[in-house]
Amino acid sequence: MPPPVAATVADLRLGVAQARHRGMTVGLVPTMGALHAGHESLIAAARRETGFVVVSIFVNPTQFGPHEDLSRYPRPLDNDLALCTRAGADLVFLPAVDEVYPSGSCTWVVVEGPLASTLEGTSRPGHFRGVATVVLKLLNMVGPDVAYFGQKDAQQVRLVSQMVRDLNVPVTIRICPTVREPDGLALSSRNVYLTPEQRKNAVALHAALQQAQALVAAGERDAARVETAMKEIIARTPGAVLDYAAVVDNETMQSVSIIEREVLAVIAVRFGSTRLIDNLTITP
Ligand code: AMP
């Protein structure tokens, strides 16, 4: 049986209140739809760990820049509802834009400082303001015990965790591992934009991250040399344009110079107008 779909905050809250009344804990999986096995793994984790699983599907306009892909972002609703059914969601929250941002909305959540201004924060000005605002709104609308995020968007989940700490939001943030295609490409709703040729070459992101891991495993501790090796792989990939490739601290997302403990290799690459990101935790 497909789960009920709530289009309004009032209906959402009613569904959650009924579950609470039955003594259930509540899990939230926030998504922008175009669901794939990565999202499915988040829903499965919520299914295992909480009694009532809410999946939100909302293409949040405020996290897209003026020249980004908001208007063409995929919205395969029937497939999404089928996946939610298969994965065992108990309620799907599918609001219209003006349900989330009624006219006159003028309050924003801004995470300041280096965590929000580096990497994605540099490449996508305003992106994290949109993310933090919509995530706090969703947490306030649902009131979950646990919210599930993917390691695929490593900086996003660090930022959300920081916001939850800073604003005393009563929720546990759970981070789920990145789900990949057999060739290593991280699943992403944006992969459908890739031409067959770009799709083949997009494996370069994972190849670069693996090369970083291999170098560190072989004893390399100089982050700059690891970054150079990652950049070289992208440079010799047809159609790939590097945005960034870096070795950063897992928590602060700031560049490290010497790799002394667990770090994150992060990468962002464009193929035509499609921008892909990925990351890998590396332990020396
Ligand atoms: P999105 O719909 O792209 O906004 O993603 C919704 C959630 O799914 C975010 O927490 C993402 O980090 C997570 N996610 C996206 N892709 C993957 C993946 N390949 N593996 C695991 N989680 C993912």
Residues whose N, C-alpha, C, O or C-beta is under 5 A from the ligand:
A	BS01	AMP	P30 T31 M32 G33 G38 H39 Y148 F149 G150 Q151 K152 D153 C176 P177 T178 V179 A186 L187 S188
